[in-house]
Amino acid sequence: MNSNYTVKELLYAIQHKNELEDRCATTGNFDLLSQVMDAEIAVMNAGFTDRQMEAFRLYYVEDWTLAMIADKYNTTHQNIACHLSSCRKKLQKYLDRGEEQC
């Protein structure tokens, strides 16, 4: 995985996966997909708990609001925000580990 990514770039790739895939198909430039694949690998290997993974998926992939996720789990939006913050920290830690291995 390219460890030069930031968490923000990985989150962008996850949130805009469909648009990036469409652009690849239109332009024939499949280099754009490497960031999407790297983002998915990072998410799978960052060590999220099941609850964090579900909150992450709903928020970043399905585009749910904090309030919608909180309602689904009968909790507060602050609790969901904490889950997402933990996810971002775990992604950063995963990226940092990748830099150390180089």
Kinemage of the C-alpha trace (Angstrom):
@kinemage 1
@onewidth
@group {chain A} dominant
@subgroup {mainchain}
@vectorlist {calphas} color= white
{ca met a 1} P 0.000 0.000 0.000
{ca asn a 2} L 1.152 3.522 -0.746
{ca ser a 3} L 1.817 4.967 2.697
{ca asn a 4} L 1.878 8.516 1.334
{ca tyr a 5} L -1.887 8.801 1.692
{ca thr a 6} L -3.494 10.852 4.405
{ca val a 7} L -6.581 9.733 6.280
{ca lys a 8} L -8.481 12.519 4.527
{ca glu a 9} L -7.466 11.148 1.108
{ca leu a 10} L -8.507 7.632 2.051
{ca leu a 11} L -11.866 8.866 3.316
{ca tyr a 12} L -12.362 10.797 0.070
{ca ala a 13} L -11.668 7.647 -1.960
{ca ile a 14} L -14.169 5.688 0.116
{ca gln a 15} L -16.860 8.355 -0.117
{ca his a 16} L -16.382 8.843 -3.872
{ca lys a 17} L -15.689 5.270 -4.917
{ca asn a 18} L -18.451 5.137 -7.525
{ca glu a 19} L -17.421 8.425 -9.137
{ca leu a 20} L -13.764 7.343 -9.251
{ca glu a 21} L -14.714 4.001 -10.799
{ca asp a 22} L -16.854 5.783 -13.413
{ca arg a 23} L -13.990 8.158 -14.210
{ca cys a 24} L -11.645 5.180 -14.650
{ca ala a 25} L -14.057 3.506 -17.025
{ca thr a 26} L -14.506 6.714 -19.017
{ca thr a 27} L -10.862 7.758 -19.221
{ca gly a 28} L -9.142 4.391 -19.138
{ca asn a 29} L -6.891 5.712 -16.352
{ca phe a 30} L -7.102 2.924 -13.807
{ca asp a 31} L -4.464 4.449 -11.539
{ca leu a 32} L -7.332 6.179 -9.757
{ca leu a 33} L -8.542 2.804 -8.519
{ca ser a 34} L -5.335 2.184 -6.584
{ca gln a 35} L -6.368 4.773 -4.006
{ca val a 36} L -9.811 3.176 -3.676
{ca met a 37} L -8.307 -0.284 -3.228
{ca asp a 38} L -5.711 1.016 -0.766
{ca ala a 39} L -8.452 2.755 1.209
{ca glu a 40} L -10.497 -0.444 1.413
{ca ile a 41} L -7.421 -2.417 2.518
{ca ala a 42} L -6.632 0.189 5.179
{ca val a 43} L -10.185 0.049 6.552
{ca met a 44} L -10.146 -3.749 6.679
{ca asn a 45} L -6.767 -3.833 8.464
{ca ala a 46} L -7.046 -0.856 10.811
{ca gly a 47} L -8.584 -2.909 13.616
{ca phe a 48} L -12.087 -1.468 13.833
{ca thr a 49} L -14.530 -3.087 16.216
{ca asp a 50} L -17.745 -4.406 14.681
{ca arg a 51} L -19.659 -1.356 15.913
{ca gln a 52} L -17.006 1.023 14.576
{ca met a 53} L -17.030 -0.735 11.204
{ca glu a 54} L -20.806 -0.459 10.949
{ca ala a 55} L -20.821 3.216 11.946
{ca phe a 56} L -17.973 3.871 9.507
{ca arg a 57} L -19.795 2.111 6.672
{ca leu a 58} L -23.075 3.897 7.312
{ca tyr a 59} L -21.457 7.320 7.603
{ca tyr a 60} L -18.791 7.234 4.906
{ca val a 61} L -20.208 4.742 2.410
{ca glu a 62} L -23.982 4.978 2.818
{ca asp a 63} L -23.918 8.736 3.584
{ca trp a 64} L -26.057 8.512 6.737
{ca thr a 65} L -26.019 11.359 9.230
{ca leu a 66} L -24.805 10.992 12.801
{ca ala a 67} L -28.402 11.352 13.970
{ca met a 68} L -29.633 8.572 11.670
{ca ile a 69} L -26.940 6.181 12.902
{ca ala a 70} L -27.593 7.153 16.524
{ca asp a 71} L -31.304 6.435 16.051
{ca lys a 72} L -30.544 3.027 14.554
{ca tyr a 73} L -28.451 2.060 17.583
{ca asn a 74} L -30.537 3.928 20.153
{ca thr a 75} L -27.581 6.032 21.282
{ca thr a 76} L -26.429 9.637 21.015
{ca his a 77} L -24.901 11.274 17.986
{ca gln a 78} L -21.935 12.137 20.238
{ca asn a 79} L -21.328 8.429 20.823
{ca ile a 80} L -21.351 7.812 17.077
{ca ala a 81} L -19.004 10.763 16.568
{ca cys a 82} L -16.638 9.145 19.082
{ca his a 83} L -16.773 5.859 17.139
{ca leu a 84} L -15.918 7.684 13.918
{ca ser a 85} L -13.120 9.599 15.606
{ca ser a 86} L -11.680 6.299 16.824
{ca cys a 87} L -11.887 4.962 13.271
{ca arg a 88} L -9.936 7.927 11.912
{ca lys a 89} L -7.303 7.495 14.639
{ca lys a 90} L -6.981 3.792 13.853
{ca leu a 91} L -6.602 4.590 10.159
{ca gln a 92} L -3.857 7.081 10.999
{ca lys a 93} L -2.121 4.512 13.178
{ca tyr a 94} L -2.360 1.977 10.339
{ca leu a 95} L -0.848 4.490 7.909
{ca asp a 96} L 1.911 5.320 10.375
{ca arg a 97} L 2.784 1.622 10.711
{ca gly a 98} L 3.099 1.406 6.931
{ca glu a 99} L 5.610 4.263 6.907
{ca glu a 100} L 7.691 2.551 9.586
{ca gln a 101} L 7.943 -0.618 7.478
{ca cys a 102} L 9.464 1.232 4.524
